[in-house]
Amino acid sequence: MSSFETNPKDMKDLLVDIQAGKIQLPDFQRGWVWEDMRIRELLVSVAQSFPVGAVMMLETGGTVTFEQRGVEGVEPRPKAEDAKWLILDGQQRLTTLTQVLQLKTPVQTHNGRGKKMKLFYYWDIEMALLPGADLLDALVAVDESRKQYDQFHRNVTLDLSDRERECQAMHFPCNAMFESMAWMVSLNKFNPAKVAQFLDFQVKVIDQFTGYKVPVIQLLKDTSKEAVCTVFEKVNTGGVALNVFELITATFAAEKFNLRDDWLGSVERSVEGRRTRLHTSELLRNVEASDFIQSITLLETRAKRHERLAELTKANAGVVPDEEKQQLPPVSAKRKTMLALSRTAYQAWADKVEEGYLQVPQFLRRQSIMRLRELPYQTQVVPLAAILAELDDKTWLTPVVFDKLSLWFWCGVLGELYGGAVETRIAKDVEEVLDWVKNNGPVPATVSDASFDAQRLDRLYTRNSAAYKGVNVLVLRQGARDWYFKSTVDKLDNDEMMSLDIHHIFPEDWCKKRGIKPAVFNSIVNKTPISYKANRKIGGAAPSAYLAKLQAEKLVALDALAMDALLHTHQIPAQFLRSDDFDGFYKARKALLLQLIEQAMGKAPSAHVEASNDSDDDGGEDTYEVQATGA
């Protein structure tokens, strides 16, 4: 017996049931997001009797239960027990039609630039009846006062604030579509000469709405949870794509667990979401639900793998054959695996993983990554949080373990291994790094495989690259001091009054006049973070000249030896600046930066490695601005 039915339904009946609360939404459905132009296009499609797509609904009262809510705009809010059907597909279309045609309140939408608006929609009857008219041009929107204004919002160009004005202007309100006879009575009173014209409009437009039927696929209440969630994912692939969080929310809602509240929180239900707690730290402000769920999935699949390994070890008296090891369930971070995560597994791991994320900022700060903009890879935070969740702070802060974690982190950054699709690497790293630090297992592949091409420094031009960010952090953690204020750059960057940026060491103008190519002087080798004040003192002068000028400043007042020591904190060999020797400077500073990279990766850079896919532009200026915002 089929678990679904397909029936055409009168659009009017659907909208009436929505307003009455008989048709509602499962709470995992996203909010209504349509903009003004999409609303207009839908109305025109209905007016022309064009198909607008089928609607899919789930019958309530079965074994699959969801928290539910009324369609947006319906007041008073419907009671959950009133719902007979839940909308799985077609929410945006049905919400639009309900708000425009059924409700007497303005439609809360936005324009193409995201500006919020409250609008009432009207048909310009005379425009709609013109031969060959484009009905889109006949749709008019007015603000919540039912008025339109000129460009400068000074003069009213259209006033539809009462029924008499509507009739005089021959503008028919869309929310009177199913009460057109009452509007015609008013027209006969206020503008009787136009009644015949209105009757033509009724035939051309209104009758299309009142007679419009919508194909409805109805999943009956005996439909299984797996089928509901699979269908929900399949039918929501168009328009605004659903993400992993929303799809898992759907499966958990069937077990009466509100994942949205757990992550985002709810004022109504007095729940503080995990995101609020994590986003308290600037370094975690880009962490979203999918990252959190991915970290949980990594640890859950790892736990299952180790449980199975323990069973096989016991069954085989301590020795597991290689062929059986190959059959072990894998550690995984793939989307399919995340969608299979159970509600009980999520709840079992969530607190522990949250604690792992809360330790991430401490780890990053110990690497001298103080601000989110300095984080090379957001994707690397996912396995890092999972690893720290498995290692309490008493473990990962011990020198031996911390050094291993740091080596893995910098090999990932400077080896540029975390760009693009990284699900496989993330899974391998969690398993291999934890085995490495807990059991003294083999060196992880990310550490052994990572390499840095010495020529890569010549191609690092902008802050878009993880390696660029990484090299810059390596300089900062050597205690780089500003050339004017003399404090370390990281301390100055915490002062919102300071404007810091990454500037050329040999000025751009000076280099151009001497025929040095942009692809050379725009490299990170010729750049370093300094304050706006210091850069203004540099200008386009030769290094020997601007150093003398800086040293003579009252607030600087450094002799040559002290100034040279300050430059050294930026890995800058001062003698080449004082002799205006760009070639000598470039070669010497590149060598110093490569030393920092070698220390961070635990291996010397290679001279012949294929160029990374995570590359920069072709030598353009670095436009990254390091405006301080405070940590």
VEXPA-46352 format. One record per residue (C-alpha): x negated, y negated, z negated. Coordinates in steps of 0.25 Angstrom, whole numbers, plus 5000, padded with zeros to 4 digits. Last residue first. Layout:
N
XYZ...
! end
This chain:
631
483948364915483848214919484348174932483048134938483048104953482048194960482348164974482148264985481948194999480648265002480248205015480248295027479248405030479948505038480948545028480848635017480748785017481448895009481248995021479849015016478649005025477949135027476749155018475249125022474449045012475049115000475249044986474449104975475249194965475849174951476949104957476948974947475348974947475248994962476248884964475448784955474248824962474848794976475248654971473748624967473348674981474348594988473848474980472448494985472748515000473748395000472748304992471648335001472448305013473048175008471748115003472147974998470847974990471547954977472648044981471648154984470948134970472248154963472448304966474048314964474548424956475648334950475048334936473748304944474248174947474348134933472848174931472448094942473147974936472447994923471148004930471447884939471847794927473247784923474047654920475447714924476447614917475447494921475347544935473847544940473847694940474947694950474347594959473047674960473747794963474547724973473347684981472547814981473847884985474047794997475247704996476647735001477347704988476647764976477147664966478547694970478247844969477847824955479147744951479947854958479347954949478548074954478748214959477648264969477448274984476248294993476148444991477648444992477548425007477948285013476548245016476348365025477548385033477648235034476348235042475148155037474848045048474147945038475347845039476247955036475548005023475547865017477047845020477347975013476547945001475448044997476048104984477448104990478648094981479548194973480548104966480748054952481747944948481547914933482747854925483347994923482248034915482148184915481248174928480248094920480048214911479848304923478848214930477948214918477648074913476647984920477747874923477047834936476347954942477348054936476848174929476848314934476748414922476348544929477748574929478148464939477148524949477748664948479148604949478748534962478248664968479548734964480348624970479648634983479648784983481148784981481348694993482348584995481348494987480748455000479448465008478748595004478148635017476648615014476848685001477348815008475948815014475448885002476448995004477049044991477349184988478449264981478449414983477849464970478649364961479949374969479749524969479749534954478449584948478649734943479149764929478649714916479949764910480649634906479949524914479749604927481049684926481849554924481049494936481349614945482849624942483249484942482249454954482849564962484249514961483849374964483049414976484249484982485149374980484249274985484949214998484249085001483049034993482549104981481149164986480449024988479149094984478948964976480248984969480449134967478949144963479149034953480349104946479649234946478349174940479149104930479949224926478649304924478049184916479249184907479149334904477749324900477849194892479149234884480249144888480949254896481049344884481449254872482449184882483249304884482849384897484049444904484749304906483449254910483349344922484849314926484549164925483349174933484049264943485049154946484149034944483349074956484449034965484348894961482948894967481948784965482448714953481948574953483248504956483848574944482948504934481848544924481048654932479748654924479648804924480048804910481148714914481648824923481648934912482348844902483348804913483648954916483948994901485448944903485549034915485149154907486149124896487249114906486749254911486949314897488249244895488749294909488249434908489349514901490449424907489949444921489849594919491249604914491849524925491149614935490149564946490549624959490549484965489149464961488749594968489349544981488649414980487249474978486549464965486149604963485349704955485449834962486249954958485250074957485150164969483750134972483350174958484050314961483150334973481950294965482150404955482450354940481550414930481950394915482550534913483350524926484750504920484150404910483450324921484650324930485550274919484550164915484450124930485950114931486050024919484849944925485549924938486849884931486049774923485449724935486849714942487349634930486049544929486149504943487649484943487549394931486549304938487449304951488649264942487849144937487349104950488749114956489349034945488448914947487048874943486648734949486748664936485748764929484548674929485348554924485748634912487148614907487548684920487448814913488448784902489448724911489248834921489548934910490948874908491548824896492948874894494048794887495148854895495648724902494248664902493748794910492348844912491548854925490848984923491749064913493048984918492849024932492549164928493849174922493949324917495349384918494949514925495449464938494849334936493449404936493649444951494049304955492949234948492049324955492549274968492449124963491049144958490549214970490949094979492149074987492049005000492748885003493548905016493449055020492949165012494149165002494949285009493749385007493449344992494849344988495149474995493949544988494449484975495849534977495349674982494449694970495549654960496549754966497849714973499049774965499649634964499849614979498949534988499849444996499349395009500149265013500349215027500849075025502149025032502548885036503948855038504048735028502648685033502948695048504348635046503748505040502848485052503448475066504948505062504848405050504148305058505248305069506248285057505448175052505548095065507048115065507048055051506147935055507347835056507847865042506547805035506947785020508147865018508047975029506547985025507048015011507948125016506748175025505848185013506948275006507048365018505548375018505448445005504448565009503548465015503648355004502248384999501748345013502348205012502948155025502448015030503447945038502947805033504347765029504647895024503347905015503647765010505047805006504547924999503547854990502047824990501847845005501047715007500047715019498947615022498847555008497747455008496447444999495947585000494747535008495047625020496547605019497447665010498447785009499547804999500247914992499747874978499048004978498347974991498847985005498548095015499148095029499348215039499748165053498348165058498248315055499448335062498748295075499848235084500148285098501448205099501548125086502448195076501348205065501048055066502448015063502648115052501348065044501248195036500848165021499848225011499648174997498248154992497448154980495948144984494548194979493348154988492648274992492048215005493048295014494248235006494748294993496048354988497048334976498448344984499448244978500548294969501948334974501548474977502048564988501448525001500148464998499748534986500348664989499848665003498348644999498448744987498948844998497848815007496748814997497248944990497449025003496749154998496949224984498249144980498849214967500349264968501449274957500949174948501949124937501149194926499949094928500848974925500748864936500148734933501148624933500748584943500248644956499048564961498048674962498748814964499048874950498048954942497749104940496949194932496849324939497449464938497249584947498049694941499349634947500249534943499949424953500049444968498849394976498849294987498249275000498649165009498549165025497949065033498348925038499148965050499548845059500948805058500548665063501048595050500348705042498948675050499148525047499348545032498048635032497248535040497748425030497348495018495948535024495748385027496048345012495148445005495348585000494748624987495848694979495148764967494448904968495249024965494849104953496049064946496949144955497849044961499349034960500649074967501949074959501448944952502748874957501848774965501248894972502548964974503148834981501848834990502048974994503548954997503148835006502148915013503149015017502549155015502049255026501749385020500549485019500549585008499449655000499149774992499549865004500050005000
! end
